[in-house]
Amino acid sequence: MDAAESPKRRVLLAGALASATVALAACTPTRAVTAPTGAVTTPSSPSPTPPPTTPAAAFARLMEGNKRWMSGDLQHPDRDPDRRELVAQEQEPYGSVLSCIDSRVPPELLFDTGLGDLYVMRTGGEAIGPVVTGSVEYGPMTSGTPLIVVLGHQRCGAVKAAYESLRDDKPLPGNLQAIVKALEPAYRQAVRKGGGDPVETMARAQVTLTATDLRTNGDLSPLVGKGDLAVVGAYYSLDTGKVEVLTGAPS
């Protein structure tokens, strides 16, 4: 082959090869792009469902969420940008939960709920006072929230500290003493009852006493009497993730 013609021939061959590649690509079916193996994908949230409007329905939904929490079969409902936009202007929570400040007991997680589902108040040992009580009353009294849950828990540090302070007659520093004072009725009840684990007994007594106080107070008792509100006392196991009902479950 003439050396002068080689470059020309190479250009022609290259052009033909490029044309063939384009033609083959046009005939090849498009394939869906899949995530790499092991990639984490975020499932879309289920379609929004109307909030329950009765105490029994609200309680059932919370307990269903707790079963999912125990089993690990979580739905993570109401936690995407669509839900954020939906509740940005207005909320309609179906439950109010008063729980402890303990980092291991986040109500939204252990009931598998999301944005706009719950009013949540958290104090040491579920201690209450006028501001806390008013916060618990807010949902039922302003928007018809049909359920209140007072949620104590296993191995509560606040209850243990209050128990030891009262047992040893050693006040805690600063405003921690206010928690001790609020939990004193539960301490007295635990002492009368006795048992092998007085701190756990006191923690359960605190739940029952607080739930009874809320259920029978002058503002909430009319709603309870009409069947528009239930006040449930419950206890959370750190070991199993289960929420145990102590008092007030709606039928």
C-alpha positions in Angstrom: 0.0 0.0 0.0 1.2 3.5 -0.9 2.4 5.2 2.3 0.7 8.5 1.3 -2.6 6.7 1.1 -2.4 5.1 4.6 -3.5 8.1 6.6 -6.5 8.6 4.3 -7.5 5.0 4.6 -7.2 5.1 8.4 -9.5 8.1 8.5 -12.1 6.4 6.4 -12.0 3.2 8.5 -12.3 5.2 11.7 -15.4 7.1 10.4 -17.0 3.8 9.4 -16.4 2.3 12.8 -17.9 5.3 14.5 -21.0 5.2 12.4 -21.5 1.5 13.1 -21.1 2.1 16.8 -23.8 4.8 16.8 -26.2 2.5 14.8 -25.7 -0.3 17.2 -26.3 1.9 20.2 -29.6 3.1 18.6 -30.8 -0.5 18.2 -29.9 -1.5 21.8 -32.8 -1.5 24.3 -32.5 1.0 27.2 -31.9 -0.8 30.5 -33.1 0.5 33.8 -30.3 1.9 36.0 -30.1 0.0 39.3 -28.5 1.0 42.6 -25.2 -0.5 43.3 -25.3 -3.6 45.5 -25.5 -2.6 49.2 -26.7 0.9 48.4 -29.2 2.3 50.9 -32.5 3.4 49.4 -35.3 5.3 51.2 -38.7 3.8 50.7 -41.5 6.3 50.0 -43.9 6.8 52.9 -47.4 5.2 52.7 -50.2 7.3 51.5 -51.4 9.5 54.4 -54.2 8.0 56.3 -56.7 10.0 58.3 -55.9 10.3 62.0 -58.0 8.2 64.3 -60.7 10.2 66.0 -61.7 7.9 68.9 -59.7 6.9 72.0 -59.9 3.2 71.1 -58.7 3.8 67.5 -55.9 6.1 68.5 -54.7 3.6 71.2 -54.9 0.7 68.7 -52.7 2.7 66.2 -50.1 3.4 68.8 -49.9 -0.2 70.0 -49.7 -1.4 66.4 -46.7 0.9 66.0 -45.1 -0.5 69.1 -45.5 -4.0 67.8 -43.6 -3.0 64.7 -40.9 -1.4 66.9 -40.5 -4.6 68.8 -40.2 -6.8 65.7 -38.1 -4.4 63.7 -40.7 -4.4 60.9 -40.9 -0.6 60.9 -42.9 1.5 58.5 -41.4 4.9 59.4 -44.7 6.6 58.5 -45.1 10.4 58.0 -41.4 11.1 57.7 -40.8 12.4 54.2 -40.9 15.9 52.5 -44.5 15.4 51.4 -45.6 14.9 55.0 -43.6 17.9 56.1 -45.4 20.0 53.5 -48.8 18.6 54.4 -48.5 19.5 58.1 -46.6 22.7 57.7 -49.7 24.9 57.9 -51.9 22.7 60.2 -51.5 19.7 62.5 -54.0 17.2 63.8 -52.2 14.8 66.2 -54.2 11.9 67.4 -52.3 11.4 70.7 -50.5 13.2 73.5 -47.6 11.4 75.2 -46.1 12.4 78.5 -42.8 10.5 78.9 -39.5 10.7 80.6 -36.5 12.7 79.3 -34.5 9.4 79.1 -32.6 9.2 75.7 -33.7 5.6 75.3 -37.4 6.3 75.3 -38.3 8.5 72.3 -42.1 8.1 71.9 -42.1 8.9 68.1 -39.7 5.9 67.6 -41.1 3.3 69.9 -44.6 3.9 68.6 -43.3 4.1 64.9 -45.0 7.4 64.2 -44.0 10.6 62.4 -44.5 14.3 61.8 -47.8 15.6 63.0 -48.9 12.4 64.8 -48.2 13.1 68.4 -47.9 15.9 70.9 -44.9 14.9 73.1 -44.0 16.3 76.6 -40.9 14.9 78.3 -40.0 15.5 82.0 -37.8 13.7 84.5 -39.8 10.8 85.8 -42.9 12.2 84.1 -43.0 14.8 86.8 -45.9 17.2 86.4 -46.8 20.7 87.5 -49.0 23.5 86.1 -47.1 24.1 82.9 -46.7 20.4 82.1 -50.3 19.7 82.9 -51.3 22.6 80.7 -49.2 21.2 77.9 -50.8 17.8 78.2 -54.2 19.4 78.2 -53.5 21.4 75.0 -54.3 18.7 72.4 -57.5 17.4 74.0 -58.9 20.8 74.9 -58.0 22.7 71.8 -58.2 20.2 68.9 -60.0 17.2 70.3 -57.0 14.9 70.6 -58.6 11.7 71.8 -55.8 10.0 73.7 -53.2 10.8 76.4 -50.5 8.3 77.3 -48.4 8.6 80.5 -45.3 6.5 79.7 -42.9 5.4 82.4 -40.0 3.1 81.7 -37.7 0.5 83.1 -34.5 1.6 85.0 -35.6 5.2 85.2 -32.6 7.3 86.4 -34.8 10.2 87.5 -36.9 7.9 89.7 -33.9 6.2 91.1 -32.3 9.5 92.0 -35.5 10.7 93.7 -35.9 7.4 95.5 -32.4 7.6 97.0 -32.8 11.3 97.9 -36.0 10.6 99.8 -34.8 7.4 101.4 -31.5 9.0 102.6 -33.0 12.4 103.3 -30.4 14.1 101.1 -31.9 16.8 98.8 -30.6 17.0 95.2 -28.9 20.2 94.0 -30.6 23.0 92.2 -34.0 22.5 90.5 -33.5 18.7 90.6 -35.1 18.9 94.0 -38.4 19.9 92.3 -38.4 16.5 90.5 -37.9 14.8 93.9 -40.8 16.7 95.4 -43.1 15.8 92.4 -42.2 12.1 92.7 -42.7 11.9 96.5 -46.2 10.5 96.4 -45.0 7.6 94.2 -42.1 7.1 96.7 -44.6 6.9 99.6 -46.7 4.4 97.7 -43.7 2.2 96.8 -42.5 2.2 100.5 -46.0 1.0 101.6 -46.1 -1.6 98.9 -42.6 -3.0 99.4 -41.2 -5.6 97.1 -37.8 -6.7 95.8 -37.2 -3.7 93.5 -38.5 -0.5 95.1 -37.3 1.7 92.3 -39.3 -0.2 89.7 -42.3 -0.2 92.0 -41.9 3.6 92.4 -41.6 4.1 88.6 -44.8 2.2 88.0 -46.6 4.0 90.9 -45.6 7.3 89.3 -47.2 6.3 86.0 -50.5 5.2 87.7 -50.7 8.3 90.0 -50.0 10.7 87.1 -52.5 9.1 84.8 -55.1 9.2 87.6 -54.4 12.9 88.3 -54.9 13.8 84.6 -57.9 11.6 84.1 -59.7 13.1 87.1 -58.7 16.8 86.9 -61.4 19.3 86.4 -60.6 20.1 82.8 -60.1 16.6 81.4 -62.6 14.6 83.4 -65.6 15.9 81.5 -64.0 14.7 78.2 -63.2 11.3 79.8 -66.8 11.1 81.0 -68.2 11.6 77.6 -65.9 9.0 76.1 -64.1 11.6 73.9 -60.8 11.1 75.7 -58.8 8.2 77.3 -55.9 8.6 79.7 -53.6 5.6 79.6 -50.8 4.7 82.0 -48.1 2.6 80.3 -44.7 1.2 81.0 -41.8 0.7 78.5 -39.3 -2.1 78.7 -35.8 -1.1 77.7 -35.0 -4.8 77.3 -37.8 -5.8 74.9 -39.1 -2.6 73.5 -42.6 -3.5 74.6 -45.1 -1.0 75.9 -47.2 -2.5 78.8 -50.5 -1.0 79.7 -50.9 -0.4 83.4 -54.2 1.5 83.5 -56.9 3.2 81.5 -56.8 1.3 78.2 -59.9 2.2 76.1 -62.2 -0.6 75.1 
